[in-house]
Amino acid sequence: QVQLVESGGGLVQPGGSLRLSCAASGTPFSIAAMGWYRQAPGKLRELVAISFRGSSTNYGDSVKGRFTISRDNAKNTVTLQMNSLKPEDTAVYYCYADYIRLGSVWGQGTQVTVSS
């Protein structure tokens, strides 16, 4: 069974940092892209950051310069380092993987809350 397992969410004060991790397992098929989306209450799910197999990355405008995505293709893992967190970063963060032969797979989500 294909699955994405996320870890690292929690409560942090404004200006703080958190690190999210995601590990993919359950299939030998290659992953074309792997990254993170988020969804805040009452809002649409939006791109946070994504890493493509050729090493290029893309970030949502609101997180550029604060968040960094890194990926280990050999281990099928992706990490999101989040710095200078703001209250508006509060959301459920979902790991995402686009498998070459399977299509899109989503994780269960992990809550990130930025509050004093």
Phi, psi and chi 1 to 4 in degrees:
 res  aa     phi    psi   chi1   chi2   chi3   chi4
   1 GLN       -  128.3 -179.4  179.3   -2.3      -
   2 VAL   -74.4  131.8  179.1      -      -      -
   3 GLN  -150.9  153.1   61.3  176.3   -7.4      -
   4 LEU  -118.0  125.5  -56.5  177.2      -      -
   5 VAL  -113.3  118.5  178.3      -      -      -
   6 GLU  -100.1  154.2  -58.3  133.2  -29.0      -
   7 SER  -153.6  158.8   61.5      -      -      -
   8 GLY   109.6   -2.9      -      -      -      -
   9 GLY   -72.7  175.9      -      -      -      -
  10 GLY   156.4 -164.4      -      -      -      -
  11 LEU  -104.2  132.5  172.8   64.9      -      -
  12 VAL  -143.0  151.0   64.1      -      -      -
  13 GLN   -79.1  154.5  -68.2 -173.6  -18.2      -
  14 PRO   -53.4  137.2  -27.9   36.6      -      -
  15 GLY    89.9  -10.2      -      -      -      -
  16 GLY   -82.9 -174.4      -      -      -      -
  17 SER  -130.6  152.0  -62.4      -      -      -
  18 LEU  -143.3  156.0  -84.1  177.4      -      -
  19 ARG  -128.1  122.3 -174.6 -179.3  179.9   91.2
  20 LEU  -102.8  142.2  -56.3 -177.4      -      -
  21 SER  -129.1  151.6  -63.1      -      -      -
  22 CYS  -144.5  133.1  174.5      -      -      -
  23 ALA  -122.3  130.9      -      -      -      -
  24 ALA  -100.6  142.1      -      -      -      -
  25 SER  -153.5  168.3   63.2      -      -      -
  26 GLY   104.5   -2.7      -      -      -      -
  27 THR  -156.0  147.9  175.6      -      -      -
  28 PRO   -86.7   -3.2   31.2  -35.6      -      -
  29 PHE   -67.9  148.7  -66.1  133.6      -      -
  30 SER   -76.8  153.0  -63.1      -      -      -
  31 ILE  -104.2  123.5  -61.4  174.2      -      -
  32 ALA   -79.0  -39.0      -      -      -      -
  33 ALA  -145.7  147.3      -      -      -      -
  34 MET  -147.2  136.1 -162.4  169.2 -177.5      -
  35 GLY  -174.2 -154.2      -      -      -      -
  36 TRP  -134.9  138.9  -63.2   89.3      -      -
  37 TYR  -122.2  165.6  -75.2   72.3      -      -
  38 ARG  -142.8  156.7   69.1 -174.7 -178.8 -173.0
  39 GLN  -141.2  119.3 -172.0  165.9   16.8      -
  40 ALA   -94.1  157.5      -      -      -      -
  41 PRO   -55.3  129.9  -26.7   35.3      -      -
  42 GLY    77.3    5.7      -      -      -      -
  43 LYS  -122.4  162.0  -65.4 -171.2  176.6 -178.3
  44 LEU   -75.9  155.5  -63.0  174.5      -      -
  45 ARG   -67.7  135.9 -169.6  170.9  -64.0 -171.2
  46 GLU  -131.1  154.2   64.3  175.0    0.1      -
  47 LEU   -68.3  133.8  172.0   70.3      -      -
  48 VAL  -101.5  -59.1  177.3      -      -      -
  49 ALA  -161.4  147.6      -      -      -      -
  50 ILE  -143.6  143.6 -166.7  162.8      -      -
  51 SER  -119.9  128.3  173.4      -      -      -
  52 PHE   -96.6  157.9  -61.7   94.5      -      -
  53 ARG   -60.7  -27.7 -167.2  164.0 -179.8   85.8
  54 GLY   -83.7   13.9      -      -      -      -
  55 SER    84.0   -6.0  -58.7      -      -      -
  56 SER   -74.7  155.3   63.6      -      -      -
  57 THR  -133.5  161.4   58.2      -      -      -
  58 ASN  -142.4  139.0 -166.9   23.7      -      -
  59 TYR  -124.1  148.5  -68.1   89.3      -      -
  60 GLY   -66.3  148.0      -      -      -      -
  61 ASP   -58.5  -36.0  -71.7  -19.6      -      -
  62 SER   -73.1  -12.6   62.1      -      -      -
  63 VAL  -115.1   -4.2  -53.3      -      -      -
  64 LYS   -58.2  133.5  -73.7  179.2 -179.2  176.4
  65 GLY    86.4  -10.6      -      -      -      -
  66 ARG  -115.4  -34.1  -60.1 -172.5  -63.0  123.2
  67 PHE  -108.9  148.1  -68.6   10.4      -      -
  68 THR  -134.3  129.5  -57.6      -      -      -
  69 ILE  -103.0  140.7 -170.6  170.0      -      -
  70 SER  -138.1  150.5   57.9      -      -      -
  71 ARG  -139.8  141.3  178.7  179.0  167.8 -175.0
  72 ASP  -114.9  102.5 -173.4  -34.0      -      -
  73 ASN   -65.0  -33.9  -69.9  -32.0      -      -
  74 ALA   -67.7  -34.4      -      -      -      -
  75 LYS   -99.8   -4.6  -64.4 -178.7  179.0  179.3
  76 ASN    55.8   47.6  -78.2  -19.4      -      -
  77 THR  -124.6  154.2   59.2      -      -      -
  78 VAL  -140.1  142.1   65.8      -      -      -
  79 THR  -127.5  141.9  -60.8      -      -      -
  80 LEU  -121.7  112.7 -176.5   69.4      -      -
  81 GLN   -92.1  120.0  178.4   65.3   42.2      -
  82 MET  -113.9  116.8  -54.8 -174.4  -68.4      -
  83 ASN  -116.9  163.8  -62.6  -31.4      -      -
  84 SER    49.1   50.0  -57.8      -      -      -
  85 LEU   -67.1  145.6  -77.3  160.0      -      -
  86 LYS  -120.9  157.6  -54.9  174.9 -178.7  179.4
  87 PRO   -54.7  -32.8  -29.6   37.7      -      -
  88 GLU   -73.2   -4.9   50.7  -96.5   43.5      -
  89 ASP   -82.1   -7.6  -66.2  -43.1      -      -
  90 THR   -61.7  125.1  -64.2      -      -      -
  91 ALA  -177.7  171.8      -      -      -      -
  92 VAL   -89.6  126.8  177.3      -      -      -
  93 TYR  -101.9  129.1  -75.7   68.1      -      -
  94 TYR  -114.5  130.6  -64.8   91.4      -      -
  95 CYS   -77.8  144.4 -177.2      -      -      -
  96 TYR  -135.7  139.3  164.1   85.3      -      -
  97 ALA  -137.9  134.6      -      -      -      -
  98 ASP  -108.9  101.8 -178.8   18.3      -      -
  99 TYR   -81.0  140.6  -76.3   84.0      -      -
 100 ILE   -59.5  -38.6  -68.9  175.6      -      -
 101 ARG  -110.4   -5.0  -64.8 -162.2  176.7 -161.5
 102 LEU  -114.4  -21.9  -64.2  178.3      -      -
 103 GLY    91.1 -156.7      -      -      -      -
 104 SER   -83.3  139.6  -60.0      -      -      -
 105 VAL  -131.8  140.7  177.1      -      -      -
 106 TRP  -120.1  147.4  -66.9   89.4      -      -
 107 GLY   -81.4  177.6      -      -      -      -
 108 GLN   -76.5  -22.8  -62.8  -87.9   24.3      -
 109 GLY   100.6  147.2      -      -      -      -
 110 THR  -135.0  135.8 -175.9      -      -      -
 111 GLN   -80.3  132.2  177.4   69.8   45.7      -
 112 VAL  -120.2  123.0  171.4      -      -      -
 113 THR  -123.3  125.0  -58.5      -      -      -
 114 VAL  -112.7  109.8 -175.6      -      -      -
 115 SER  -158.6  148.7  175.3      -      -      -
 116 SER   -94.4      -   55.6      -      -      -
